[in-house]
Amino acid sequence: MRADKKPVIIPIASGKGGSGKSVFAASLAIMLARRGASVVAADLDLGGSNLHTYLGLPNTNPGVGDYLKQQRHRLGDLIIPTDIKGLRFLPGDGKTPFMANISSQQRHQLMTQLQQIRADYLIMDLGAGSALNTINLFGLARDGIVVTTLDNAGMMNALVFLRNFIFANILSLVADQPQIKKMLLDVYRRPANESNLSVEEIHRRIDRHDPRLARESRKHCELYRPRMIYNMADEPEELQVAGRIENTIKKTLSLRGSTMGLLYHDPALRQAVRKNRVFMQNSPDTPYSRGLAAIAKRIQQPAPGAPRLDNLIEEARGHQ
């Protein structure tokens, strides 16, 4: 790694808690480091930091919360080594309470500092749900990862997160247009028994007021290509749902989503979490770790286009 190299930023979000997001973030960071990369794992679940647990580290080091509260350090000065070669860790706010709702100035400051971290990869474990901190941090990359379980509630919450993310982006672009902003907020606050407007319909409404702004908003939204991880699967065929999710993302959110892979429900992983052990510590050969290795390889050796769903299903069969 060159000393001046900026990292590939990988924000990892989920629509709700219980998706296995933080375990995945920790395991992916370890896997990439073991594949020879320089990695920083950052705990950015402000208000609920626990990534240290899955990396086998104590909650005794100052981190993001201390940086925001005291403003006496460069964020990079708080990054600590781990026992895993190539992997460093940026602690969260575990010992600095009340950091879940930070100011816009603090968010900007934090985002600027994160982009100055030197590593091959910056893995960012974000808070579950659609808090403003999470949405802003997710936008640091064009192809952030969303982890979801395969139950309907999990997938619906993942879609809601992406809807909130893209809506927040559109809203920020029209911030200095009060009439358009009010129109968008009225759309967003529609009663639950009314159908949500698609992003394309929202753009058409903006177009009636300001065609230039509508074109700018469309162009901005097209930059984002969220990647989905389907977690806690029992069978490879469960990945068939990914096609429907990708179509929904395209139709309602005008986003070109893709599928990164499938991770199995793995008793070995669950046992490691219960016993506060680092799951990847001894390089276990389990269905979960095999799926994780395929995802890490896909990150390090990106193909020109998104993986074909039938190829991903066949790959998942080989990981059982």
N, C-alpha and C positions, 0 to 999 in steps of 0.2 A: 504494500500500500504506500502510495506517495504521501509525503507529509502534508501536502496541500490538497489532497483529494477529498471532495465532498461526497457524502454517502448516498447510496441509493436508499431513499426513505420508504419504509414499508409500514404504514399505519394499519393497525389491526383493530377492527371494531366489531360490535355485535348489536343486534336489535334489543337484546335483553340479557339479563344475567343467567348463568347456568349453561351457556353454550360451549364452555371449555376454551374460551378465548385466551385467557391468561396462560393456561397450561400450553396451549398451542404456541403462543408468542415465545414463551420460555424455551420450549422444545425446538422450535424453528431456529431461534438464536443459537442454541447449542449445536444443532445439526449443521448450520452454515459455518460456524466456527470450526467444527471438526472436518469440514470439507475444505479448509484452508483459508477461509475469509476472515477479515478483521471485522468484528461485529460489536456494536453497542446495543444492549437491550435497555430501553428506557421505560420506566413505569410512569405513565401519564394518565392513570386512572385516578385523577385528583378527587379526593374524598373517599377513595376506597382502595388505596394502593396495597397490593399484596404480591406483586411479581417476584419480590425477593424470596418468598416462600418456595416458589417453584424452581428457583435457582439455588436453593440450599444456603441462602445468605441470611444473616441476622438483620433485624430491623433497628440497627444502631447507627447507621450512617446518615449524615445530612444529605438532602436531595433537593428535588424540585421545589417542594414547599418552603424549605429554608432559603433557597435562592430568591423566590418571589417575595417572601416576607422580609428578608434582611437586605437584599439587593447589594450584597457586599462581594459577591464572587462572580466570575464568569461561570456559566452553567457547566462548561466542560471541565472546570476544576473539581467538580463534585463526582465525576465519573471514577469508579473504583474497579480494580482488577477482580477477576474471579479465579477459581482453581482450574478453569477450562481454558486452555491455550487459545488465544485469539478472541476471547469473549470478555467484554467489560460491561459494567452495569451502572446505569444512572438511577439512583433511588428516587422514590416518589415523595409523598407527603405524609408518610405513616406516622411521624411524630410531630407534625405541624398541622393541627386541626383547622377546620373551617376554610379549606382551600378549594372546595368544589366550585365555588362561584367567584372567579377572579375577574378583575376589571378588563376592559378591552385593551387598555394600555399594557397590562400584565400579559395578556394573551399575545399581543404583538411582540413584546419583548421576548417571551418564551419561544415563540415560533422562529424569530430571527436567530436566537442562540442555538436552537436545535439544528438549524440548517448549516451552522458553522462547525458542528462536530465532525471530527476527522475519523473516518472508518470506511470500509467497503459497504457495509449495510447498517442502517439505523432501524432497529425493530422497535416500534412504538406500540405499547399495550395501552389502548385507550379505554375510557370508561364505557360501560354498557349503556345503551340507550342513545337519546338524541340531545344531550345537553350541548349548549353552545360551545363549550371547550372542545368536546369530542368532534363536533361538526367542523370547527375551524382546523383542528389538528389533522383530521382525516383529509382535508383539502390540501395538505402539504405535498401530497403525491397525486398524480392523475389516475393511478391504478391501485388504490388502497384495497385492502382485503377485508371482507365481511365474513365472519364465522357464524354459521347457523346450524342448529340441529335440524333433523328431518321431520319433526312434528309440525303440524299446521301453524301452531302459535309461534314457534321459532321462526319459520319462514316468513310469516306475515309481519313479524316485528322487524326482520331484516329488510323487508320491502319498505316498511314505514320509515326505518332509519334512512334509507336511500332517498325516499321521497322528501323527508325533512332536510336532508343534506342538499339536494338540488334546489329545493324551494328557497333555502337560506342563501344559496349562491345567487339565485335570480333576484331575491329581495335586496341583497347588497348592491347589485348593479343598478337598481332603480331607487336607491336611497335618497337621491336628491330630486326625485320626481314625486312630490306628495300625492298627486292625484292617482298616479299609477300604483304607488306603494299602498294607498288605501284600498284600491281595487284588489290588489293581490292579497292583502290581509283579510278582506271580506271573503275572498275565495277560500282561503286557508281555514277560516272559521266557520265554514258551512256546517250545518247540523249533520250529525253522524248518519242520519237516515237519507241524506242526499249523496249522490255519487260524487267522488272526487274528480276534478277536471284533470285531464292529462297535461303533461308539460307542454305539448304542442298546442293544445287549446289555450293555455295560459300565454304562450308566445303570440298566438293570434290576437288575443285581447290586448296585449301590449302593442302589437302592430297597429291597432286602430288609433292609438294615441301617439306613438312614436315609432315609425318603421325602422329608423336607424338603430334605436335601442333594442328593438326586437331582434334585428340581425345580430347585434353584438351579443345579446343574451344566448341566442341559439349557438353561435360560434363558441362561446365560453363553455356552455354545457356539453358540447360535443367533445371537449377535451378529456372528459372524465370517462374512464373505462374500469369500473369496479370489478374486482375478482372475488368469486364466491368459493368458500370452503364449506363442505357439508360434513359435519362432525357427528360422531356417535352412531354410525351406521351399523346395521346388522348384515345386510346383503349388498353386493355390488349393484344389483338392479335398482336399488333405491335411488341411484344417481340419475335415473330417467327423469326425475322431477326437475332436474337442472334445466332441461330444455324449456319447460313451461315457465320457470322462473326467469330465464333469459328473455323469453318472448314478452313476459309481463313487463320486465324492466325496459325493454325497447319500446313497447307499445304505450305504456303509461308515463314513463319517465324520459323517453328519448335518449336513453343511455345504452351504449354497447357493452353490456356486462359479459363476463366470461366465467368459466368454471376452472378453478385451479386444481381441484382434486377432492377425493373422498377419504375420510378418516374413520376407521372402525371403532366401535365401542370395544374397549380393550380392558379386561379385568386387571392386567398388569399395571396399566396406567392408573386405574382407580385405586389399586392397593398402594402404589407409590405415593399418591396424593394424600391418602388417609394416614400414611405413616411419615408424612413430611420428608419424603425422600425425593431426590431429583430423578425423574423418570429416565432421562437419557444418560444418567451417570455411567452406566456400564454398557452403553450401546446395545440395548436389548433388541433382539430380533423378534419383533412382534408385529401383528397386523398394523397397528397404529404407526410404529416406527418405520415400517416399509412404505406406508402411504406418505408419511412425513418426508422421507428421503426423496421420493418422487417429486414432491412439491418443491423441496429445496433445489433439486436439480433443475426444475423448470424455471425457478427464479434466477439461478446462476447462468443458465443456458437458454434464454428466452427464444422461442421459435417466432418466425415472422407473423404468424396468425394465432388465433386462439386454438387450444386443443380441441379436437373433434370429440363429441360426447361418446360415441361408440368406442373410440380408442381409450378414453378415460375409464369406461366401464370394464373393458378388457384388462386394463392395467390394474384396476381395483380387484378383479378376480385373482390376479397373481399375487396380491398382497394378503389374501386370506390365510 
